[in-house]
Amino acid sequence: MLDDIDLGRRQRILIVEDVKLNAQILVNALKDTYDLRVAHNGVEALAMVREEMPDLILLDIIMPEMDGYEVCARLQADPNTRDIPILFLTALEGDQNEAYGIELGAMDYIRKPFNVPIVKAKIRNHLELKRYKDILKRDSRIDGLTRIPNRRRFDEAYAEERERARRNKMPLSVLMIDLDRFKAYNDTYGHLQGDDVLKLVAKTLYHALRRPGDLVARWGGEEFSVLLPQTDLLGALHVAERLRSAVYDLEIPHESSHVADVLTVSIGVASSMPNQPWSYDQLLQWADEAVYRAKAEGRNRVVAYEYARDLSN
């Protein structure tokens, strides 16, 4: 259940222009259509981008302290901001200046003095393209059946959180969740009903996670994975048991299971170990081993990776 692109909100434009008259002309032309922010120099612009990500930036080139080229270069160097379309505002003449800006990553130029219809048309076209790209990017990270993050999105988030946790020496935990005897479920009730169950379980897991930073994803088939930043082993075990109970409480009939008369899940838990930086790289493998042990021990249970087995009692 990734957040959908909000098609109803007004798109946000950051105007970076040190001449107040020029900035006011743009504000007057765009304020009825877009959500506007105004910065009067490059340093202020970068700070505003970090605080609230715009959908598009109108960027003056010649400014004190930091010119538009430097601002553009810095935004392009950051993976979090490089996809924001930048339209340079300039009175500079010559193809060489325009080529340099395009090479830095800008999408287009708006010439001074402003021609308002041209300004509006260029902004509209680039924002439509940006929205389309955002939708494609979002959909490439969503599982088509369950509409929660897919394995690609999980891998991206895991890489980010792993480095952040290792750098800050914070705990990180991973859960692997396997639907018990799900092949038998499909054989008994049919794959269409099985798909409905996967969607219901995904929704249940998603809503059972209570912190915004936690992530549940469809790992593949009948498997799900959960990423728990800033969570130690005991905390992860508590979350895992809550997820196990939430699925059990759905009371989905499963007459082909020898585990219970309803659908159940097995969950493997792995957490980073204090003062062992390499442990952050092992979490997926450890969680996978733990879920297999949970299945071997009878299923419908939560099991921590072997190194922490004493702590799980």
C-alpha positions in Angstrom: 0.0 0.0 0.0 2.5 2.6 -1.2 1.1 6.1 -1.1 -0.4 7.0 -4.4 0.7 10.0 -6.3 -1.6 12.8 -5.1 -3.3 13.9 -8.3 -5.5 16.4 -6.4 -2.9 18.5 -4.7 -1.4 21.6 -6.4 2.1 21.0 -7.7 4.8 22.9 -5.8 7.2 25.3 -7.6 10.3 26.8 -6.1 11.2 30.2 -7.7 14.9 31.1 -7.1 15.4 34.7 -8.2 17.4 37.5 -6.5 15.6 40.3 -8.3 12.4 40.8 -6.3 10.5 42.4 -9.3 11.2 39.3 -11.5 10.2 37.0 -8.6 6.9 39.0 -8.2 6.1 38.8 -11.9 6.4 35.0 -11.7 4.4 34.8 -8.5 1.6 36.8 -10.0 1.6 34.7 -13.2 1.6 31.3 -11.4 -0.1 31.8 -7.9 -3.6 30.8 -9.1 -2.4 27.4 -10.4 0.6 26.3 -8.3 1.8 26.1 -4.7 4.7 28.6 -4.8 7.8 29.1 -2.7 10.4 31.9 -3.3 14.1 31.9 -2.5 16.3 34.9 -3.2 19.7 33.2 -3.4 21.2 29.8 -4.0 22.0 29.0 -0.4 18.5 29.7 0.6 17.2 27.6 -2.3 19.1 24.5 -1.2 17.9 24.9 2.3 14.3 25.1 1.1 14.6 22.1 -1.1 15.8 20.0 1.9 12.9 21.2 4.0 10.2 20.7 1.4 10.8 19.0 -1.9 9.4 21.0 -4.9 8.0 19.4 -8.1 9.9 22.0 -10.3 12.5 24.7 -9.8 12.7 28.0 -11.7 16.3 28.9 -11.1 18.0 32.2 -11.9 21.6 31.8 -13.1 23.3 35.0 -12.0 23.0 35.4 -8.2 25.3 36.4 -5.3 26.9 33.8 -3.0 26.1 30.9 -5.2 25.0 31.0 -8.8 22.4 28.9 -10.5 24.9 26.6 -12.1 26.3 25.6 -8.8 22.8 25.1 -7.3 21.9 22.9 -10.3 25.1 20.9 -9.9 24.5 20.2 -6.2 20.9 19.1 -6.8 22.0 16.8 -9.6 24.7 15.2 -7.4 22.1 14.2 -4.8 20.0 11.1 -5.6 17.1 12.6 -3.6 16.9 15.7 -5.8 18.3 14.9 -9.2 14.9 14.1 -10.6 13.5 17.6 -9.9 13.1 19.4 -13.2 15.1 22.6 -13.3 14.2 25.5 -15.7 16.9 28.2 -15.8 15.9 31.8 -15.7 18.4 33.9 -17.7 19.1 37.0 -19.6 22.3 35.5 -20.9 22.6 35.1 -24.6 24.4 32.4 -26.7 24.1 28.7 -27.3 27.2 28.0 -25.2 25.5 29.1 -22.0 22.4 27.1 -22.8 24.4 24.0 -23.6 26.4 24.3 -20.4 23.2 24.4 -18.4 21.7 21.5 -20.2 24.8 19.4 -19.6 24.6 20.2 -15.9 21.1 18.7 -15.8 18.7 21.5 -16.4 15.6 20.6 -18.5 15.0 24.0 -20.2 15.5 27.8 -20.3 13.1 30.6 -19.7 14.4 33.9 -21.2 14.2 37.3 -19.5 12.2 39.5 -19.9 9.5 36.9 -19.3 6.8 36.0 -21.8 4.1 34.8 -19.5 2.3 32.5 -21.9 5.6 30.8 -22.8 6.5 30.5 -19.1 3.2 28.9 -18.3 3.4 26.5 -21.3 6.9 25.3 -20.4 6.1 24.8 -16.8 2.9 22.9 -17.6 4.7 20.6 -20.0 7.6 19.8 -17.6 5.3 19.2 -14.7 3.1 16.8 -16.7 6.2 14.9 -17.7 7.4 14.9 -14.0 4.1 13.5 -12.8 4.2 10.8 -15.4 7.7 9.8 -14.4 6.7 9.8 -10.7 3.8 7.4 -11.5 6.1 5.1 -13.4 8.7 5.2 -10.7 6.1 4.4 -8.0 4.6 1.5 -10.0 8.0 -0.1 -10.6 8.3 -0.5 -6.8 4.8 -1.8 -6.1 3.7 -5.4 -6.2 1.0 -5.7 -8.9 -1.2 -8.0 -6.9 -1.0 -6.8 -3.3 -0.3 -3.1 -3.9 2.4 -3.0 -1.2 6.1 -2.5 -1.9 7.8 -5.2 -3.9 11.2 -6.8 -3.5 12.9 -4.1 -5.4 11.6 -1.4 -3.1 12.5 -3.5 -0.1 16.1 -4.0 -1.3 16.4 -0.2 -1.8 15.1 0.6 1.6 17.2 -2.1 3.2 20.4 -0.7 1.6 19.6 2.8 2.9 18.6 1.8 6.4 21.5 -0.6 6.7 24.0 2.1 6.0 22.2 4.6 8.2 22.1 2.1 11.1 25.7 1.1 10.8 26.8 4.8 10.6 24.8 5.8 13.7 25.4 2.5 15.5 21.7 1.9 15.8 19.9 -1.5 15.8 18.2 -2.8 12.7 15.9 -5.8 12.3 14.4 -7.9 9.5 11.5 -10.3 9.5 10.8 -13.0 6.9 7.2 -14.2 6.8 6.0 -17.3 5.1 2.3 -18.3 4.7 2.1 -21.9 6.0 1.0 -24.6 3.6 0.0 -22.1 1.0 0.4 -24.4 -2.0 -2.1 -26.7 -0.4 -4.4 -23.8 0.1 -4.2 -22.9 -3.6 -4.8 -26.6 -4.5 -7.9 -26.7 -2.3 -9.5 -23.4 -2.9 -8.1 -22.3 -6.2 -5.5 -19.7 -7.2 -8.1 -16.8 -7.5 -9.1 -17.3 -3.9 -5.4 -17.6 -3.0 -4.7 -14.3 -4.6 -7.5 -12.7 -2.6 -5.9 -14.2 0.6 -2.5 -12.7 -0.4 -4.1 -9.3 -0.8 -5.8 -9.6 2.6 -2.7 -10.7 4.4 -0.6 -7.9 2.8 -3.2 -5.4 3.9 -3.3 -6.9 7.4 0.5 -6.8 7.8 0.7 -3.3 6.4 -1.8 -1.9 9.0 -0.3 -4.0 11.8 3.0 -2.0 11.5 2.5 1.1 13.7 5.6 3.2 12.9 5.9 5.2 9.6 9.5 4.1 9.1 8.6 0.4 9.1 8.3 -1.3 5.8 6.5 -4.5 4.7 7.0 -5.9 1.2 6.0 -8.8 -0.9 9.2 -10.9 -1.2 7.8 -13.2 -3.7 5.1 -15.9 -4.0 3.7 -16.4 -0.5 6.6 -14.7 1.3 6.7 -11.2 2.8 9.6 -9.3 4.3 9.5 -6.5 7.0 12.2 -3.9 7.7 12.3 -2.5 11.2 14.8 0.4 11.6 16.0 1.3 15.1 14.6 -1.9 16.5 16.5 -4.4 18.5 15.9 -8.2 18.8 13.4 -8.0 21.6 11.4 -5.3 19.9 11.5 -7.2 16.6 10.2 -10.3 18.3 7.3 -8.3 19.8 6.4 -6.9 16.3 6.7 -10.4 14.7 4.3 -11.9 17.3 1.8 -9.1 16.7 2.0 -9.8 12.9 1.6 -13.6 13.5 -1.5 -13.0 15.7 -3.0 -10.5 13.3 -3.0 -13.1 10.4 -4.2 -15.9 12.7 -7.1 -13.6 13.9 -8.3 -13.3 10.3 -9.6 -16.8 10.7 -9.2 -17.7 7.1 -10.3 -21.3 6.7 -7.6 -23.7 5.7 -8.8 -27.3 5.8 -5.7 -28.6 4.1 -3.3 -27.4 6.7 -2.0 -29.7 9.4 -0.9 -26.7 11.4 -4.4 -25.3 12.3 -7.8 -25.1 10.8 -7.1 -21.5 9.7 -4.3 -19.8 7.7 -1.2 -19.3 9.7 2.3 -17.8 9.1 5.8 -18.6 10.2 8.2 -15.7 10.9 11.9 -15.6 11.1 13.6 -12.7 13.0 17.1 -11.3 12.7 18.7 -8.3 14.3 22.1 -6.6 14.1 24.5 -7.3 16.9 26.1 -4.6 18.9 29.7 -3.7 18.0 29.7 -6.0 15.0 29.3 -3.8 11.9 29.3 -6.8 9.5 26.1 -8.1 11.1 24.0 -5.5 9.2 25.0 -7.3 6.0 23.8 -10.7 7.2 20.3 -9.9 8.3 18.5 -11.2 5.2 20.3 -14.5 5.3 19.8 -14.9 9.0 16.1 -14.1 8.8 15.7 -16.6 6.0 17.4 -19.3 8.0 15.2 -18.4 11.0 11.9 -18.7 9.1 13.0 -22.2 7.8 13.6 -23.2 11.4 10.2 -21.9 12.3 8.7 -24.1 9.7 10.8 -27.1 10.7 9.7 -26.7 14.4 6.0 -26.9 13.5 5.0 -23.6 11.8 2.7 -20.9 13.1 5.4 -19.4 15.3 8.1 -16.8 15.6 11.7 -17.8 15.7 14.9 -15.7 16.0 18.1 -16.5 14.3 20.2 -19.1 16.3 22.8 -16.6 17.6 20.1 -14.9 19.7 18.0 -17.9 20.6 18.5 -17.5 24.3 17.2 -13.9 24.1 14.0 -15.1 22.4 12.9 -17.2 25.4 
